[in-house]
Every structure is written in C-alpha cells, then in structure tokens.
Amino acid sequence: MNEGILAEWLVADGAEVSEGQPLYALEADKSTNEVESPASGKLKIIGEVGETYEVGDVIAEIG
C-alpha cells in the first residue's frame, strides 16, 4: 500500500487518546482499516476526511 483515503476520524480534535486506541479509518484498494494511536496524549488533527495521503504523511500530532 502506497496511499489511502482518510475515510473518517474516530476521535475528535483536541481529545485525549491512549496508545492503541483507534484514531481514524483509512480506505485502501478494497479494504477499510482502523489505524491505532502510537502514543498517549492530546490529539491535534491535521488531515482532512476524503483526502488521499501517502504512507508517511503526517495527518495528526499527539502531544
């Protein structure tokens, strides 16, 4: 997989998240996958739903 479409955010901007918590749904080819948080902290959303992102693009920050 080289890129995917950000289908939906499962957590609101500014929310506190825990490591392992599902953050967003990513559509790629014929599947939709939930992507988990790599860390705990406050979520700052950067990416927009419906946009296509390449692997490695920053779509959120956790601080």
MARFISE-286624 format. One record per atom (N, C-alpha, C, CB): atom name; z, x, y; residue in three letters. Coordinates in steps of 0.02 Angstrom, whole numbers. Last residue first. Glycine has a CB too. Example, Ala and Ser with C-alpha at 12.3 -4.5 7.8 and 13.67 -1.06 7.14 Angstrom:
<rs>
N | 354 | 642 | -112 | SER;
CA | 357 | 684 | -53 | SER;
C | 394 | 645 | 2 | SER;
CB | 286 | 704 | -30 | SER;
N | 390 | 660 | -284 | ALA;
CA | 390 | 615 | -225 | ALA;
C | 390 | 660 | -165 | ALA;
CB | 452 | 565 | -224 | ALA;
</rs>
This chain:
<rs>
N | 1071 | 20 | 759 | GLY;
CA | 1116 | 66 | 794 | GLY;
C | 1188 | 47 | 790 | GLY;
CB | 1097 | 71 | 865 | GLY;
N | 913 | 14 | 702 | ILE;
CA | 981 | -6 | 685 | ILE;
C | 1027 | 45 | 716 | ILE;
CB | 992 | -11 | 608 | ILE;
N | 755 | -51 | 751 | GLU;
CA | 804 | 3 | 752 | GLU;
C | 872 | -26 | 735 | GLU;
CB | 805 | 38 | 822 | GLU;
N | 588 | -91 | 694 | ALA;
CA | 657 | -109 | 713 | ALA;
C | 699 | -46 | 715 | ALA;
CB | 687 | -162 | 664 | ALA;
N | 469 | -38 | 664 | ILE;
CA | 468 | -107 | 686 | ILE;
C | 537 | -133 | 705 | ILE;
CB | 438 | -152 | 632 | ILE;
N | 375 | 104 | 656 | VAL;
CA | 442 | 80 | 672 | VAL;
C | 437 | 9 | 699 | VAL;
CB | 478 | 127 | 724 | VAL;
N | 269 | 144 | 518 | ASP;
CA | 276 | 118 | 587 | ASP;
C | 348 | 93 | 597 | ASP;
CB | 224 | 61 | 601 | ASP;
N | 268 | 170 | 383 | GLY;
CA | 297 | 220 | 426 | GLY;
C | 304 | 199 | 499 | GLY;
CB | 256 | 281 | 423 | GLY;
N | 119 | 87 | 348 | VAL;
CA | 179 | 117 | 319 | VAL;
C | 203 | 172 | 365 | VAL;
CB | 166 | 143 | 247 | VAL;
N | 62 | -12 | 487 | GLU;
CA | 51 | 38 | 436 | GLU;
C | 118 | 63 | 410 | GLU;
CB | 9 | 97 | 464 | GLU;
N | 56 | -187 | 520 | TYR;
CA | 87 | -122 | 530 | TYR;
C | 72 | -76 | 472 | TYR;
CB | 163 | -128 | 540 | TYR;
N | -2 | -329 | 604 | THR;
CA | -11 | -283 | 547 | THR;
C | 17 | -215 | 566 | THR;
CB | -85 | -278 | 527 | THR;
N | 88 | -476 | 659 | GLU;
CA | 53 | -413 | 672 | GLU;
C | 49 | -371 | 608 | GLU;
CB | 88 | -373 | 728 | GLU;
N | 167 | -581 | 624 | GLY;
CA | 95 | -592 | 625 | GLY;
C | 55 | -529 | 637 | GLY;
CB | 78 | -642 | 676 | GLY;
N | 304 | -539 | 729 | VAL;
CA | 279 | -577 | 672 | VAL;
C | 204 | -589 | 680 | VAL;
CB | 316 | -644 | 664 | VAL;
N | 321 | -377 | 798 | GLU;
CA | 309 | -448 | 807 | GLU;
C | 280 | -479 | 744 | GLU;
CB | 262 | -459 | 866 | GLU;
N | 450 | -249 | 811 | GLY;
CA | 388 | -277 | 784 | GLY;
C | 383 | -352 | 793 | GLY;
CB | 382 | -260 | 712 | GLY;
N | 582 | -234 | 857 | ILE;
CA | 527 | -208 | 897 | ILE;
C | 461 | -242 | 876 | ILE;
CB | 521 | -131 | 888 | ILE;
N | 752 | -280 | 860 | ILE;
CA | 684 | -295 | 835 | ILE;
C | 632 | -269 | 885 | ILE;
CB | 675 | -371 | 825 | ILE;
N | 894 | -205 | 818 | LYS;
CA | 852 | -213 | 878 | LYS;
C | 780 | -221 | 853 | LYS;
CB | 859 | -152 | 928 | LYS;
N | 1048 | -238 | 742 | LEU;
CA | 976 | -238 | 735 | LEU;
C | 942 | -249 | 803 | LEU;
CB | 954 | -293 | 687 | LEU;
N | 1189 | -137 | 717 | LYS;
CA | 1160 | -190 | 758 | LYS;
C | 1083 | -183 | 757 | LYS;
CB | 1186 | -188 | 831 | LYS;
N | 1230 | -91 | 546 | GLY;
CA | 1235 | -85 | 618 | GLY;
C | 1203 | -145 | 653 | GLY;
CB | 1203 | -21 | 642 | GLY;
N | 1187 | 5 | 399 | SER;
CA | 1225 | -49 | 432 | SER;
C | 1228 | -37 | 506 | SER;
CB | 1297 | -54 | 402 | SER;
N | 1025 | 40 | 325 | ALA;
CA | 1090 | 58 | 353 | ALA;
C | 1124 | -4 | 381 | ALA;
CB | 1082 | 112 | 408 | ALA;
N | 906 | -10 | 280 | PRO;
CA | 926 | 55 | 254 | PRO;
C | 995 | 77 | 277 | PRO;
CB | 875 | 107 | 274 | PRO;
N | 882 | -178 | 231 | SER;
CA | 907 | -133 | 282 | SER;
C | 927 | -66 | 251 | SER;
CB | 967 | -164 | 320 | SER;
N | 736 | -224 | 135 | GLU;
CA | 808 | -219 | 147 | GLU;
C | 825 | -168 | 201 | GLU;
CB | 844 | -202 | 83 | GLU;
N | 606 | -338 | 136 | VAL;
CA | 625 | -269 | 146 | VAL;
C | 697 | -266 | 168 | VAL;
CB | 578 | -234 | 199 | VAL;
N | 524 | -444 | 23 | GLU;
CA | 578 | -437 | 72 | GLU;
C | 596 | -363 | 75 | GLU;
CB | 639 | -481 | 53 | GLU;
N | 349 | -471 | 5 | ASN;
CA | 410 | -437 | -16 | ASN;
C | 460 | -437 | 41 | ASN;
CB | 394 | -366 | -37 | ASN;
N | 213 | -553 | -62 | THR;
CA | 258 | -551 | -5 | THR;
C | 324 | -522 | -30 | THR;
CB | 268 | -623 | 27 | THR;
N | 46 | -512 | -119 | SER;
CA | 117 | -523 | -128 | SER;
C | 154 | -522 | -61 | SER;
CB | 146 | -470 | -174 | SER;
N | -85 | -469 | -114 | LYS;
CA | -72 | -534 | -145 | LYS;
C | 2 | -548 | -154 | LYS;
CB | -106 | -537 | -211 | LYS;
N | -80 | -375 | 25 | ASP;
CA | -128 | -396 | -26 | ASP;
C | -110 | -465 | -52 | ASP;
CB | -130 | -346 | -83 | ASP;
N | 76 | -408 | 90 | ALA;
CA | 28 | -355 | 74 | ALA;
C | -15 | -378 | 16 | ALA;
CB | 65 | -288 | 57 | ALA;
N | 198 | -458 | 204 | GLU;
CA | 142 | -480 | 162 | GLU;
C | 93 | -422 | 153 | GLU;
CB | 105 | -541 | 192 | GLU;
N | 370 | -449 | 215 | LEU;
CA | 308 | -412 | 227 | LEU;
C | 255 | -436 | 178 | LEU;
CB | 319 | -335 | 221 | LEU;
N | 513 | -508 | 294 | ALA;
CA | 464 | -518 | 240 | ALA;
C | 399 | -485 | 261 | ALA;
CB | 454 | -595 | 225 | ALA;
N | 669 | -423 | 335 | TYR;
CA | 606 | -456 | 351 | TYR;
C | 563 | -463 | 289 | TYR;
CB | 569 | -418 | 405 | TYR;
N | 797 | -391 | 283 | LEU;
CA | 785 | -395 | 355 | LEU;
C | 723 | -435 | 372 | LEU;
CB | 779 | -325 | 383 | LEU;
N | 925 | -405 | 161 | PRO;
CA | 855 | -417 | 178 | PRO;
C | 845 | -427 | 253 | PRO;
CB | 828 | -478 | 140 | PRO;
N | 1046 | -274 | 152 | GLN;
CA | 1032 | -344 | 172 | GLN;
C | 958 | -352 | 187 | GLN;
CB | 1075 | -364 | 234 | GLN;
N | 1066 | -139 | 136 | GLY;
CA | 1044 | -178 | 78 | GLY;
C | 1029 | -251 | 93 | GLY;
CB | 1096 | -175 | 25 | GLY;
N | 1193 | -128 | 256 | GLU;
CA | 1147 | -92 | 214 | GLU;
C | 1131 | -133 | 152 | GLU;
CB | 1176 | -22 | 194 | GLU;
N | 1201 | -269 | 366 | SER;
CA | 1233 | -224 | 318 | SER;
C | 1179 | -189 | 277 | SER;
CB | 1281 | -263 | 272 | SER;
N | 1195 | -308 | 542 | VAL;
CA | 1168 | -308 | 474 | VAL;
C | 1205 | -258 | 431 | VAL;
CB | 1092 | -293 | 475 | VAL;
N | 1218 | -410 | 680 | GLU;
CA | 1247 | -355 | 641 | GLU;
C | 1220 | -362 | 570 | GLU;
CB | 1327 | -357 | 641 | GLU;
N | 1081 | -452 | 791 | ALA;
CA | 1131 | -468 | 739 | ALA;
C | 1158 | -405 | 706 | ALA;
CB | 1099 | -514 | 685 | ALA;
N | 979 | -424 | 876 | GLY;
CA | 1047 | -415 | 901 | GLY;
C | 1101 | -429 | 849 | GLY;
CB | 1058 | -457 | 959 | GLY;
N | 870 | -546 | 812 | ASP;
CA | 877 | -487 | 854 | ASP;
C | 949 | -483 | 881 | ASP;
CB | 826 | -488 | 913 | ASP;
N | 912 | -617 | 651 | ALA;
CA | 898 | -622 | 723 | ALA;
C | 907 | -555 | 758 | ALA;
CB | 943 | -675 | 755 | ALA;
N | 828 | -598 | 496 | VAL;
CA | 889 | -587 | 535 | VAL;
C | 869 | -590 | 609 | VAL;
CB | 923 | -519 | 517 | VAL;
N | 707 | -607 | 444 | LEU;
CA | 758 | -645 | 410 | LEU;
C | 825 | -641 | 445 | LEU;
CB | 765 | -621 | 338 | LEU;
N | 549 | -623 | 516 | TRP;
CA | 613 | -590 | 521 | TRP;
C | 664 | -635 | 487 | TRP;
CB | 634 | -574 | 595 | TRP;
N | 392 | -629 | 429 | GLU;
CA | 448 | -661 | 463 | GLU;
C | 509 | -616 | 464 | GLU;
CB | 466 | -728 | 430 | GLU;
N | 279 | -546 | 406 | ALA;
CA | 275 | -619 | 396 | ALA;
C | 331 | -656 | 433 | ALA;
CB | 277 | -636 | 323 | ALA;
N | 186 | -418 | 453 | LEU;
CA | 255 | -440 | 461 | LEU;
C | 255 | -517 | 461 | LEU;
CB | 286 | -412 | 528 | LEU;
N | 71 | -357 | 339 | ILE;
CA | 81 | -404 | 395 | ILE;
C | 155 | -424 | 396 | ILE;
CB | 34 | -466 | 389 | ILE;
N | 38 | -183 | 301 | GLY;
CA | 58 | -251 | 284 | GLY;
C | 68 | -292 | 348 | GLY;
CB | 123 | -251 | 243 | GLY;
N | -34 | -35 | 226 | GLU;
CA | -15 | -77 | 282 | GLU;
C | 5 | -146 | 257 | GLU;
CB | -72 | -82 | 333 | GLU;
N | -46 | 33 | 107 | ASN;
CA | -51 | 71 | 168 | ASN;
C | -29 | 32 | 230 | ASN;
CB | -122 | 94 | 178 | ASN;
N | 0 | 42 | -59 | MET;
CA | 0 | 0 | 0 | MET;
C | 0 | 44 | 62 | MET;
CB | 61 | -48 | 0 | MET;
</rs>
